[in-house]
Structure formats: C-alpha cells, structure tokens
Amino acid sequence: MSERNSERGAFILDAVVCMAKIHDERYFDELIGAGVNVIQVTATDEDEDGFDGTIRNFSRWHDAIARNKDRLMLVRSGEDLRQARASGRLGIVLGMQDIRALEGDLTLLPALVALGVRVIQLTYQTANAAGCGCGEENDTGLTRFGRRLVERLNEERVAVDLSHVGPRTSAEALEVSRAPCVITHSGVRRLCDHVRNKTDEQLRALADRGGVFGVAAYAPFLDHRGNKKPGLDQFLDSIEHACRVAGDGRVGLGLDSTPGRTPSNYTLAAAKYPEIYRGFGYEEAVIAPLDCPSTAYAAITQGLRRRGFEGDRLAGVLGENFARVFTEIWDG
C-alpha cells in the first residue's frame, strides 16, 4: 500500500529533487508509488551554463511530460497543484538553483517563465551578479542587479529561493521582496554547524515574511553529533527544531535527492564545493531510509507521527505548507 493510501490522501510535496538530466523515467513511478504528488525539480545543469543550455533542459522536461501525460503534469499555479493531487499524476515544478541562464539580462526572464520556471534560487554557493552565496567568506549583500531581479521575480510571480544564498544577501532579499521567499532545502544551524544550514534568526526572518523552510535529507547537514553517521532521527530533530523556531506552518520537505548521481560526478562536485561535502564520501552522504522514494516518505510520516505530529500539523510538513506559499506567490 502506498503512503498516499495509508495516509488517506495526504498531500506530499518535495520542494527539491535535483534532476537536470532525466536518467531513468522509472523514477517517476517510484515517486508516484510512494504517494508523492508534486516535486520541484532543479531542471538546470552546471555543465550547460547559460540561457541556451537551460532552454534545452527545459525542452527535455516538456518532452518527457508530453510523453507521459497519464502520469506527469507541468505545475505553474496553485490550481495545477490541486489538479496534480486530484488526477493522481506527479506534478512537476521547474526550478533553477542559480541565475546563470539569465546571463545578466533580465529581458530573458519572461522566456524562462513562459517555459514554466516557477522557482529561482538567487545564488549557488558563490557570488554572482545578484549577490553572495553562503560559501563566500565575505557576504557583501544583494547587488543592484539582485534587487532588480527580486523585483522582477515578484512581478513574474516566481518564487525566490534562498537555500544556497549567504546570510546578508538573504536578509536583504527578504526586505526587498513583496512576496514570501522560500528556503527549499537546508538544515538547522543550531543542531549542525554547517555553512549551508540556517540560523534560528534566519528561520524567524523567513517565517515572519510568510516563507516556508524545507528540511533536506543530506547527511552533512544533519551530522548533529559530528560522527558522520546521522540517521532518520537527526532529520526529524531538524524538522522539530524548525517548527519550534519558525512555527508549524512554516516547515516542509526538501529532501534534495539526486537520482542518477554517480561516484564520479559526486567526486567532482565535492572537489568544487568542499564546504558543502565536508569530507563525506559518496556512500556517507545519503541516509537510509531517506535515500529512495519507496522508503523515505513513509519513514518520515511514521517518524513524525511517533513524535506527536497529527492532523494539520502533519499535513503541513508533508506538503500543505509549501503548497500554500507557492499558491500565494504564483497566483498573487
């Protein structure tokens, strides 16, 4: 029995699956079988920098969705979120984890929006034209271009993602944005002192402006004991802490799964961003049972129930909180 059936129709939205390349379409069936209703996919690839490469990747996603109309649908609005749930298809939200595709030109943004992009992260770890990533030692804040970008994203009703963004740049983006911002995939700095994790102050600032925080199932972010052996309990600890600080209605799931990742591309990424990977090997970076759809969402649901999450509180974390904030941003 799928988790969807066992939870009597619980709405599950995973705010990040890193899936620029569609390696195996059977993965969609795994997600559907696990009761997942909607995923936001990172539909861009660092190997295809720029506007043209992003257009190609988005086109591949459109092709995959068109070929699988019986089980996939593109999500652009709150109504589409509801349709995905009602139809039993897996809703696909197209997202970007950097602004390379814009090539410093905001006139390119409408073309990306027309192709369905609904979530854009301002920076990926390092500094760019918009501001600084959390991997920079000196975060100088949102640039003039970054301020214009946030304003244009608001106008285009695209969600502003602050997951890999530095603290000052994030704070300034929250001040500039007229719409709520989101942190789709991160961890809790109070429990694990990792550069990608967010402080209690950042969680409160996000929540105070109507945003939602997604907890990632990535071992380096959850290494609360510093022994490179975090498990489901540490993931659940992070959810509970985020709920205490930001509020139950401001926390969701952003597991940050990477289907198709190989040891070789993991090694390349770890060399490029050592502050993220922190010496974790390929096998150490993922956490059983959170490493595959067939076990992850059921384990999270059951684990939260054991910790007293029920009713609206449980439903919010599983997907309703992100569905609410995305609907507010996309539909205006």
Residue, then its C-alpha position, 0 to 999 in steps of 0.5 A: m500500500s502506498e503512503r498516499n493510501s495509508e495516509r488517506g490522501a495526504f498531500i506530499l510535496d518535495a520542494v527539491v529533487c535535483m534532476a537536470k538530466i532525466h536518467d531513468e523515467r522509472y523514477f517517476d513511478e517510484l515517486i508516484g508509488a510512494g504517494v508523492n504528488v508534486i516535486q520541484v525539480t532543479a531542471t538546470d545543469e552546471d555543465e550547460d551554463g547559460f540561457d541556451g543550455t537551460i532552454r534545452n533542459f527545459s525542452r527535455w522536461h516538456d518532452a518527457i511530460a508530453r510523453n507521459k501525460d497519464r502520469l506527469m503534469l507541468v505545475r505553474s499555479g496553485e490550481d495545477l497543484r490541486q489538479a496534480r493531487a486530484s488526477g493522481r499524476l506527479g506534478i512537476v515544478l521547474g526550478m533553477q538553483d542559480i541565475r546563470a541562464l539569465e546571463g545578466d539580462l533580465t529581458l530573458l526572464p519572461a522566456l524562462v517563465a513562459l517555459g514554466v520556471r516557477v522557482i529561482q534560487l538567487t545564488y549557488q554557493t558563490a557570488n554572482a551578479a545578484g549577490c553572495g552565496c553562503g560559501e563566500e567568506n565575505d557576504t557583501g549583500l544583494t547587488r543592484f542587479g539582485r534587487r532588480l531581479v527580486e523585483r522582477l521575480n515578484e512581478e513574474r510571480v516566481a518564487v525566490d529561493l534562498s537555500h544556497v544564498g549567504p546570510r546578508t544577501s538573504a536578509e536583504a532579499l527578504e526586505v526587498s521582496r513583496a512576496p514570501c521567499v522560500i528556503t527549499h532545502s537546508g538544515v538547522r544551524r543550531l543542531c549542525d554547524h554547517v555553512r549551508n544550514k540556517t540560523d534560528e534568526q534566519l528561520r524567524a526572518l523567513a517565517d515572519r515574511g510568510g516563507v516556508f523552510g524545507v528540511a533536506a535529507y543530506a547527511p552533512f547537514l544533519d551530522h548533529r553529533g559530528n560522527k558522520k553517521p546521522g540517521l532518520d532521527q537527526f532529520l526529524d530533530s531538524i524538522e522539530h527544531a524548525c517548527r519550534v523556531a519558525g512555527d508549524g506552518r512554516v516547515g516542509l520537505g526538501l529532501d534534495s535527492t539526486p537520482g542518477r548521481t554517480p561516484s564520479n560526478y559526486t567526486l567532482a562536485a565535492a572537489k568544487y564545493p568542499e564546504i558543502y561535502r565536508g569530507f563525506g564520501y559518496e556512500e556517507a552522504v545519503i541516509a537510509p531510509l531517506d535515500c529512495p522514494s519507496t522508503a523515505y516518505a513513509a519513514i518520515t510520516q511514521g517518524l513524525r507521527r511517533r513524535g506527536f505530529e497529527g492532523d494539520r500539523l502533519a499535513g503541513v510538513l508533508g506538503e500543505n505548507f509549501a503548497r500554500v506559499f507557492t499558491e500565494i506567490w504564483d497566483g498573487 
